[in-house]
Amino acid sequence: MKSLGFFTVLVGLSQILGAAAALPWKDSKTRERLELMIRNRRVNNPDDFSKARTEDDPTQHPYYVDMPLDHFGTDPAAKGQTYKNRYYVQDAYYRPGGPVIFQDIGEDGLSGYLGYITKENLLPVMTARLYGGHNDHMHPDRLLILWEHRFYGASAPITNVSLNIGNATPKELTDFYQHHTIEQALEDVPVFANNFTYTFKNWPEDTPQPVLTPDKTPWVFIGCSYSANRGAWLAKRNPGLFKATLASSAPVQEQVNFWQYFVPIEEELAIVYKNCALDLHAAANWMTDAYATKNTTLVDTLLLAIYGDQWTKLVKYYGVDSPTLWLYRVDYLTNIAWTPFTDFQYVGVQAGILGTICTTMETAYDPAGNPDGVFATEPLERAVAAYTKAMVAVSGRETEASSTGTINPYLDGLSWSWQYCTEVGGFQIANTSRSTNLLPSFVDMKQQIDYCISTYGLSDRVTRDGPNVGPINEKYTGWNIELPNVLWTNGQFDPWRQLSIASPDAPEKKATAEIPDCGKSFPRGTQLQWVIRGGHHGSDFAEPIRFNTPLPSTTLTTATKAEPATTPQPRKEVVSDALNAQNLFLSAVKTWIECSTLAWTPTGVPAAGATPRSVTYPGVRHPIARAMVAAATPVP
């Protein structure tokens, strides 16, 4: 077909796009997680315990425990230093003899996740109210703890750096995060559990308060994603601390170059939007070529449509051919190329941003779409115009992180990027050797490592070789790990499944849904697993139990084969198979708590006469004065 001139393209874009909206730039690795947004979209009027069943709202009463900054004594400068680690407690479900449910959030502050201790149709609270065969909320017997990871939310040392972290230098950030490691954060959990005390209100005066440490009361771990990794690693390093563990969507195989993240996206697109898959691949190739040839024409038209005055000012300031402006182009194009996949891991194609983009792009010129896609059937200018229209359609759909209850609004993003820059890895980059690749070639390892170095500087922790994932894989054996008393769940289309024990690349393990009898464990090479058909990341957490329908039995009543469906069924609204994963967990917990062969002997408890680690109680607030935060007063 005949190529259109530049002026014609501008006119066409103005007609096809309408008013352009701003799409805020954020690094793809530090996007605000979307779990809560998704859940709120799909859960209708959940039963909220904090409003209906208790006079005190547990989400309004944080607790803090003094935690050693350096558990292992490797840093003389940190000797005796502590910070206050935040957690929440829901005690309205507790009866004497009941277990403790420990919900670990992982790489985020707690403020956006307090529904985990109040929403009765989400998994943690459902676990509390269904334990022991009681099928209604009038007979619960569990205590719920919501735990915040060190260096997230309000659980970080209060220093000049943490109060002004958005303005900290790379050296200041590196020094601040020296004790923000996987092993230090893992050790926080047994130290907390061994010393945990809790005073129940209205407890009979003539009856001793219950002893809730793991040697006297069974503890259960619930985690999803990185926090599920933590549950598995704790089960291996501290056997018996938790009598049962749910490792939901756990990518336990640490890997630096994680191009496989896009494989499930490609697979689901091939089922429901093959033409869109072809177009996203073609768009990635177009961006790659435009960058290689420094062709500004269509690139700047795209950026102007999405960023508006912001882009106009940059062009005016630097000049259209400035090398510096090309650095901005690459950053902006990276964000645009990543935008279609922002929420895929939680909701898939049809219920998320990717579905909107695909529908908009494929029907830009023909309401029926074209099976070969617009890039194959239209001139490049018109194909890019359709792609731009689709990106404008989702402008503003990203969410910003909440700073409520956080020492500094920049803390959570920098804390997580420190972890993936130093120990976690998981860089989601292009693989241009694949005919189905979805990202431009400049989204590569160099770009990711350059980000880490520019943010934290070069040091023994941040290097040009990328994060050091070897020690964790060696200690915990990656996806070769085998554990008793752990249920592994994965979504069929979860990108992080590619690094889990259910990965197609992992050594073959027999998946079973049969819970061993009392005193027995799994045969070698066998693990309790459930792959959720049509599911995505943490589908067993996201799918609610609704009280206007009968509660499922805690005995599996449907298919028990922990394998993906023969014919994949991508997620639309409800992932019904997630209920089977939830039921399997409830059955496993009941079996493992009532008949566990895992004994727990506390270690690391303060010696006789030593000052115990303090635990504060409801009503005691974190010692961060608002005036101090506002004024950034130096802290000794």
MITIRO-211791 format. One record per residue (C-alpha): residue in one letter; x, z, y. Coordinates in pm, whole numbers, padded with zeros to 5 digits, always signed. Layout:
N
AXZY...
// end
This chain:
636
M+00000+00000+00000K+00105-00054+00358S+00273+00244+00525L+00099+00391+00829G+00274+00433+01161F+00357+00777+01305F+00089+00763+01575T-00173+00672+01316V-00066+00967+01103L-00106+01207+01397V-00457+01075+01462G-00541+01098+01093L-00414+01454+01076S-00618+01561+01376Q-00929+01421+01212I-00863+01565+00868L-00737+01907+00973G-00946+02015+01265A-00822+02331+01431A-00498+02457+01276A-00459+02825+01195A-00135+03020+01188L+00021+03096+00853P+00250+03398+00896W+00599+03362+00755K+00694+03615+00491D+00965+03593+00231S+00799+03503-00097K+00962+03795-00281T+00824+04057-00044R+00465+03944-00018E+00212+04225-00014R+00078+04269-00365L-00283+04158-00392E-00419+04379-00672L-00640+04587-00445M-00779+04287-00257I-00872+04122-00585R-01028+04434-00724N-01232+04495-00411R-01358+04137-00424R-01493+04177-00776V-01598+04541-00817N-01950+04605-00691N-02029+04957-00574P-01799+05149-00808D-01886+05508-00881D-01650+05706-00659F-01578+06051-00795S-01436+06178-00468K-01775+06133-00299A-02013+06209-00583R-01864+06484-00796T-01632+06708-00600E-01644+06892-00271D-01277+06810-00206D-01160+06449-00189P-00833+06441-00388T-00714+06138-00193Q-00694+06360+00117H-00463+06617-00042P-00117+06483-00123Y+00135+06703-00300Y+00511+06695-00259V+00789+06807-00488D+01150+06859-00384M+01351+06609-00588P+01731+06586-00612L+01861+06276-00439D+02136+06239-00701H+02040+06369-01046F+02373+06287-01208G+02627+06433-00964T+02805+06102-00917D+02806+06126-00536P+02973+06442-00397A+02828+06364-00054A+02476+06396-00196K+02533+06732-00366G+02238+06962-00299Q+02045+06696-00108T+01677+06658-00186Y+01384+06455-00062K+01012+06515-00097N+00839+06299-00359R+00466+06247-00310Y+00195+06253-00574Y-00181+06309-00598V-00385+06509-00847Q-00742+06465-00968D-00837+06792-01137A-01215+06754-01152Y-01185+06603-01501Y-00986+06890-01649R-01094+07131-01919P-00859+07374-02101G-00654+07203-02367G-00687+06856-02221P-00389+06626-02166V-00222+06510-01846I-00257+06141-01751F+00045+06024-01552Q-00024+05703-01358D+00295+05544-01227I+00249+05294-00942G+00602+05154-00926E+00721+04934-00640D+00477+05027-00366G+00350+05321-00166L+00048+05507-00298S-00181+05467+00001G-00344+05148-00123Y-00390+05274-00479L-00578+05601-00442G-00881+05446-00610Y-00695+05499-00937I-00794+05866-00922T-01145+05825-00784K-01298+05499-00911E-01466+05584-01238N-01484+05225-01358L-01109+05162-01340L-00884+05227-01636P-00708+05555-01544V-01025+05744-01456M-01207+05582-01747T-00930+05713-01972A-00985+06062-01838R-01359+06063-01885L-01369+05905-02231Y-01107+06112-02407G-01202+06310-02714G-01510+06107-02801H-01709+06216-02495N-01895+05911-02373D-02000+06027-02031H-01845+06172-01720M-02001+06515-01778H-01753+06599-02055P-01405+06506-01936D-01094+06707-02014R-00797+06543-01850L-00584+06595-01542L-00482+06280-01354I-00155+06248-01162L-00080+05951-00938W+00297+05927-00893E+00493+05759-00612H+00831+05604-00690R+01126+05728-00489F+01196+05532-00169Y+00837+05403-00139G+00550+05521+00078A+00623+05877+00187S+00875+05943-00092A+01205+05869+00075P+01470+06077+00253I+01380+06125+00617T+01677+06004+00817N+01748+05800+01128V+01763+05496+00900S+01428+05551+00727L+01253+05620+01057N+01400+05305+01212I+01450+05093+00901G+01324+04775+01062N+01624+04787+01296A+01885+04911+01046T+02208+04720+00996P+02300+04586+00649K+02559+04863+00612E+02305+05129+00707L+02055+04991+00455T+02314+04980+00177D+02420+05339+00245F+02057+05454+00263Y+01966+05294-00071Q+02266+05411-00275H+02047+05644-00482H+01756+05402-00511T+01832+05297-00868I+01636+05248-01188E+01806+05540-01362Q+01768+05786-01074A+01399+05695-01049L+01351+05731-01424E+01509+06077-01422D+01263+06186-01152V+00985+06178-01411P+01114+06426-01675V+01244+06653-01400F+00900+06656-01242A+00716+06698-01573N+00941+06979-01696N+00877+07177-01379F+00517+07081-01311T+00281+07361-01213Y-00068+07339-01076T-00310+07601-00948F-00675+07526-01019K-00927+07644-00766N-01207+07868-00886W-01019+07949-01206P-01139+08274-01368E-00924+08556-01237D-00893+08715-01579T-00773+08390-01741P-00414+08265-01702Q-00370+07929-01535P-00292+07662-01798V+00068+07564-01866L+00085+07189-01813T+00446+07100-01891P+00491+06840-02171D+00617+07097-02423K+00280+07275-02400T+00037+06999-02298P+00042+06634-02411W+00119+06379-02139V+00009+06014-02135F+00183+05741-01932I-00006+05450-01774G+00185+05170-01604C+00153+04805-01511S+00428+04552-01438Y+00750+04723-01321S+00590+05064-01374A+00508+04953-01730N+00879+04883-01774R+00939+05239-01659G+00698+05368-01922A+00876+05176-02198W+01220+05281-02078L+01109+05646-02059A+00970+05623-02412K+01315+05512-02529R+01534+05742-02317N+01307+06052-02333P+01116+06025-02665G+00831+06271-02690L+00793+06323-02315F+00478+06111-02333K+00264+06116-02645A+00114+05777-02562T+00213+05496-02325L+00029+05192-02193A+00280+04922-02099S+00059+04662-01932S+00225+04331-01838A+00575+04475-01881P+00860+04223-01814V+01122+04434-01993Q+01375+04149-02028E+01561+04157-01697Q+01664+03805-01593V+01813+03677-01268N+01705+03311-01273F+01335+03331-01354W+01218+02971-01323Q+00992+03036-01624Y+00754+03219-01389F+00587+02883-01326V+00531+02784-01689P+00187+02957-01720I+00089+02812-01382E+00174+02465-01509E-00017+02532-01832E-00336+02646-01659L-00321+02368-01402A-00288+02115-01686I-00621+02243-01822V-00832+02273-01508Y-00655+02066-01236K-00414+01815-01384N-00427+01594-01076C-00343+01893-00856A-00044+01974-01078L+00079+01618-01026D+00033+01647-00651L+00209+01983-00617H+00501+01841-00812A+00502+01534-00587A+00482+01751-00273A+00782+01952-00394N+00976+01628-00448W+00876+01506-00101M+01006+01829+00060T+01329+01803-00141D+01383+01446-00025A+01290+01520+00337Y+01547+01802+00347A+01817+01588+00183T+01764+01301+00430K+01688+01529+00728N+01366+01336+00784T+01173+01531+01043T+00873+01304+01091L+00620+01427+00835V+00785+01769+00797D+00735+01855+01163T+00378+01723+01153L+00309+01965+00866L+00477+02257+01042L+00298+02188+01370A-00039+02183+01193I+00026+02517+01027Y+00237+02710+01279G+00109+02557+01603D+00265+02694+01922Q+00514+02897+01722W+00669+02575+01592T+00643+02395+01927K+00844+02672+02095L+01114+02659+01828V+01149+02281+01864K+01170+02310+02241Y+01426+02590+02226Y+01663+02448+01962G+01604+02073+01982V+01451+01857+01713D+01783+01771+01541S+01946+02114+01570P+02105+02248+01248T+01955+02587+01334L+01608+02436+01350W+01663+02298+01000L+01722+02653+00879Y+01378+02737+01016R+01233+02427+00852V+01367+02534+00514D+01229+02887+00559Y+00888+02760+00663L+00875+02494+00393T+00968+02756+00134N+00677+02971+00247I+00439+02674+00241A+00557+02561-00103W+00506+02915-00234T+00164+02966-00077P-00041+02805-00359F+00092+03059-00609T+00061+03374-00397D-00216+03538-00599F-00204+03331-00919Q-00052+03606-01129Y-00358+03823-01065V-00648+03576-01059G-00530+03240-01189V-00628+02899-01054Q-01002+02890-01002A-01058+03233-00850G-00762+03227-00615I-00572+03050-00339L-00449+02780-00575G-00805+02675-00656T-00891+02639-00288I-00580+02433-00225C-00644+02207-00522T-01008+02145-00434T-00927+02074-00070M-00636+01842-00142E-00795+01644-00424T-01119+01578-00232A-00957+01498+00103Y-01044+01128+00072D-01281+01113-00225P-01538+01384-00303A-01493+01306-00673G-01115+01333-00654N-00873+01109-00837P-00730+01185-01183D-00387+01060-01073G-00374+01267-00753V-00340+01169-00388F+00038+01123-00389A+00009+00859-00660T-00280+00673-00500E-00235+00708-00122P+00046+00619+00120L+00288+00908+00166E+00157+00985+00515R-00200+01022+00392A-00092+01224+00088V+00102+01467+00309A-00201+01486+00540A-00418+01592+00243Y-00156+01848+00140T-00146+01981+00497K-00524+02006+00511A-00516+02217+00195M-00251+02452+00337V-00442+02498+00660A-00752+02582+00454V-00580+02895+00319S-00400+02996+00638G-00451+03364+00706R-00539+03444+00344E-00225+03652+00296T-00250+04024+00358E-00017+04252+00546A+00115+04574+00399S-00056+04890+00519S+00165+05146+00687T-00078+05433+00629G+00102+05727+00475T+00433+05542+00485I+00746+05670+00660N+00802+05325+00809P+00592+05008+00764Y+00905+04812+00666L+01013+05059+00399D+00825+04929+00095G+00931+04567+00135L+01297+04654+00186S+01291+04907-00097W+01164+04648-00345S+01397+04373-00225W+01687+04620-00267Q+01583+04668-00629Y+01556+04300-00713C+01876+04222-00520T+02073+04483-00714E+01922+04551-01060V+01590+04378-01129G+01642+04009-01048G+01348+03789-01140F+01417+03522-00876Q+01127+03276-00894I+01299+02948-00817A+01274+02575-00874N+01383+02404-01194T+01415+02042-01091S+01511+01934-01443R+01145+01978-01539S+00900+01694-01481T+00639+01956-01396N+00850+02154-01146L+00639+02294-00859L+00897+02398-00597P+01139+02201-00377S+01503+02210-00487F+01618+02428-00196V+01423+02723-00340D+01724+02805-00553M+01959+03086-00652K+02175+03038-00345Q+01878+03083-00115Q+01775+03404-00291I+02124+03554-00302D+02188+03457+00062Y+01874+03651+00153C+02006+03959-00029I+02347+03935+00138S+02205+03874+00485T+01977+04177+00447Y+02214+04429+00287G+02561+04279+00329L+02823+04235+00058S+02910+04548-00138D+02964+04668-00493R+02584+04663-00529V+02498+04332-00359T+02731+04051-00464R+02748+03673-00464D+02694+03685-00840G+02343+03822-00787P+02183+04135-00930N+02352+04309-01222V+02077+04314-01485G+02314+04362-01779P+02331+04745-01794I+01952+04790-01812N+01912+04517-02074E+02194+04666-02280K+02068+05023-02260Y+01701+04948-02330T+01750+04626-02536G+01521+04408-02320W+01245+04235-02514N+01404+04348-02841I+01278+04701-02774E+01064+04864-03045L+00876+05186-02979P+00623+05414-03146N+00319+05533-02954V+00325+05241-02706L+00058+04976-02656W+00184+04651-02503T-00078+04438-02326N-00025+04100-02165G-00242+03838-02000Q-00243+03499-02167F-00163+03326-01836D+00045+03604-01677P+00372+03456-01545W+00554+03784-01618R+00459+03756-01984Q+00754+03517-02005L+00984+03824-01983S+00777+04054-02205I+00799+04125-02578A+00515+03870-02614S+00720+03592-02451P+00744+03263-02641D+01122+03297-02591A+01148+03654-02724P+01256+03732-03082E+00947+03713-03296K+00760+04040-03340K+00455+04094-03551A+00167+04189-03324T-00083+04434-03466A-00398+04596-03338E-00399+04851-03622I-00309+05199-03504P-00093+05380-03761D-00244+05676-03945C-00140+06029-03860G+00233+06080-03911K+00309+05711-03964S+00472+05456-03738F+00497+05078-03731P+00701+04879-03982R+01022+04738-03837G+00955+04432-03623T+00592+04530-03559Q+00442+04657-03233L+00093+04744-03113Q+00011+04448-02889W-00285+04275-02732V-00265+03940-02552I-00574+03919-02331R-00741+03580-02371G-00784+03414-02032G-00608+03712-01873H-00345+03741-01606H-00122+04015-01467G-00270+04358-01534S-00612+04228-01636D-00678+04550-01828F-00636+04735-01496A-00834+04490-01284E-01140+04458-01508P-01388+04737-01433I-01618+04924-01665R-01964+04923-01508F-02206+05208-01562N-02512+04985-01548T-02408+04836-01884P-02344+05021-02211L-01992+05157-02241P-01790+04991-02515S-01701+05178-02829T-01349+05313-02853T-01329+05128-03184L-01246+04759-03167T-01554+04561-03258T-01430+04209-03191A-01130+03996-03289T-00815+04200-03341K-00559+03922-03355A-00319+03985-03067E-00250+03619-03001P-00367+03373-02733A-00681+03176-02801T-00632+02843-02978T-00813+02674-02689P-00708+02851-02367Q-00990+02967-02143P-00865+03012-01786R-01001+03301-01586K-01304+03249-01366E-01465+03583-01285V-01463+03835-01569V-01199+03855-01840S-01411+04000-02117D-01120+04031-02360A-00966+04288-02126L-01229+04532-02251N-01083+04502-02599A-00738+04586-02466Q-00883+04889-02288N-01065+05004-02600L-00753+04965-02810F-00566+05186-02565L-00837+05453-02571S-00835+05456-02951A-00456+05474-02961V-00444+05760-02713K-00697+05962-02910T-00499+05910-03232W-00156+05977-03085I-00250+06284-02884E-00437+06454-03165C-00172+06376-03425S+00165+06310-03268T+00496+06351-03445L+00686+06319-03117A+00800+06666-03011W+00929+06726-02661T+01204+06973-02577P+01254+07008-02203T+01599+06933-02068G+01739+06971-01722V+01524+07277-01647P+01684+07508-01387A+01895+07782-01544A+01777+08139-01544G+01804+08283-01197A+01829+07945-01033T+01593+07853-00753P+01309+07650-00908R+01225+07312-00765S+00931+07364-00536V+00588+07212-00569T+00356+07228-00270Y-00020+07249-00292P-00326+07088-00132G-00335+07146+00238V+00043+07142+00276R+00146+06828+00455H+00467+06629+00447P+00709+06758+00713I+00709+06437+00914A+00571+06523+01253R+00387+06231+01408A+00569+06290+01732M+00901+06270+01547V+00808+05936+01393A+00682+05800+01723A+00991+05913+01913A+01235+05844+01629T+01390+06186+01691P+01727+06220+01513V+01701+06420+01194P+01989+06643+01085
// end
